[in-house]
Amino acid sequence: MNQVGAVSVAAASAGKNADPTMRASILLHSLPLLAALSLAAGEPGNRPRREGAADRGGGRGEVRMPPPAARTEVPAEAWTLLLARPTDRSVTLSIRCAADRDGHLEFGPAGGGLPRRTPPRRFPAGEAIHLVLDGLNPGARHEYRFVSRDPSGAEAASPVHPFSTARPPGSPFVFTIQADSHLDQGVDPGAYRKSLEHAVAAGTDFHVDLGDTFMTDKYLRPGDARPHYLAQRHYLGIVGRVAPVFLVLGNHDGEQRGRGGSGLDPTTAWSNTMRRSLFPNPVPDAFYTGNGETVPGLGLIENYYAWEWGDALLIALDQYWTSARVRSAEENWGRTLGRAQYDWLRRVLAASRARYTFVFIHHLVGGETREGRGGAEAAPFFEWGGRDLEGRDRFAERRPGWDAPIHDLLRRRGGGVAVFHGHDHLYAHQERDGIVYQLVPQPGHSRFDQTRSAAEYGYKSGVIQGAAGILRISVGADRAVSEYVRSYPDSAENGTRRSGSVSHRWELAPRSAR
């Protein structure tokens, strides 16, 4: 069985004479594996259960095809660095070394010469160690580098990398978004790399990934997906070494609790453990709010959360942990945030005075098809909008005691709201009732100008373009600006197709200006 749990390490200080505000504590991060995971792990390989059968989602008793040809070959690296969980005074840095190394971090305010240092420690081969750098200056740029020695004593150091702590209200900032990176046969790795490099060039404060990142449920056994997680660690590390990465779960990422009925099946447990061991997501604390439920055998599952940055409230939602599988569009009431997450969302929206509200979700809770597809045209349906596909308002019947559909909760914000969703592999900018519904394109789609699926997926309005690329969001006091930054395979670059060019732009006024 693959051992993917990170080691549990005790908090360390810079020394008994160190200023306690100048410490860098090691995050306690113990992720126990369930005994049942031995059923899920396996040697890498793509062995079909039955040839020629349709992929119907991989639930218990269903047939799975071999996964699409995975694009998981990446260059060898001595280590990967990934920032996560930024606050106004701290950040988590995840370090994974390919071989045993001894090392430490040097860090401090930008341009200040890296005066602070973590205690030296061992970084065992293949284990992601999550370090918390705290005592940082709020709303400021900082820098760090990783310094280490291999078993022979040869020393090596990373470049000096910058990052930002949380901006206070009134401060402008930039963030970037991608969706459906997949790493399957439809992805051009070079275009994907360009998208991530564009995020770095944007000077992004953080990077949001909207799911279908690991494609776990496309594999015969979840353990076979391990190279996918490691490849994404490489790719997301391109931006993650300079800007924290936030993950939103997608339908292919293996974390659907209802997959095996009423219990927690091995696929769900393995996928959740693997993700958290390599990609730390926020947990509830003084800066973040989110899912505080402790799941036996897993702990905090890090699947939904919210935070404020500058003038924005940012909310990441997860419908997969709480939803049943559906087999027809009429069954889309089975997709749900669940009562606990819904009530949390309602409280977060009611309490925040932020001028902008940005919601991140893989696809709307419901959708217009069995697969949950659609944007603004699908917003009126099921838990998201309250109506069935015949247009009848059934929210009170299907969600007794709940306040209002999610779309209506967002309307109450009074403007400045954008919902960023993925799943449909295109770019589509739409609006409904003053709310922006933005479909985020794939960052590395090889068929870069294909839009034929838009009508099939229900997109009938707005600006529709093909993939690939990322979104660059610039947030200011008087407006937020979204730009679609394009990426193309090398073979497609020409005078009209230029990676880094902006093919669409839109603006959003803050709630106080409406």
Protein Blocks (a to p, Z undefined) as FASTA:
>chain_A
ZZfbdcddddddebjkbcfklcccdddddddddfklmmmgcceddddfbghiacehjpgh
iacdddddddfbccddfbdcddehiafkbccdddddfbdcddddddddehklpaaccddd
dddehiacddddehiaehiacddddddddfkopacddddddddddddehiacdddddehk
lopakbcfklmmmmmmmmmmnopabdcdebjklommmpfblklmmmmmmmmmmmmmmmmm
moccdddddfknopafklnojaccfklmmmmmmmmmmmccddddfkbgcdfbdcehklpn
hlaccddehjbccddddfklmpccdfbfklmmmpcgbjmlmmmmmmmmmmpccfbdcddd
fbdceijcfnopajflmmmgcjlnopafkopafklmmmghiabdfklmmmmnopaiacdd
ehjopacdddeehiacdddddfkbfblmbcklmmmnopagdjddddeddddddddfkbcc
ddddddddfklgcfklcghiafbdcddddfklZZ
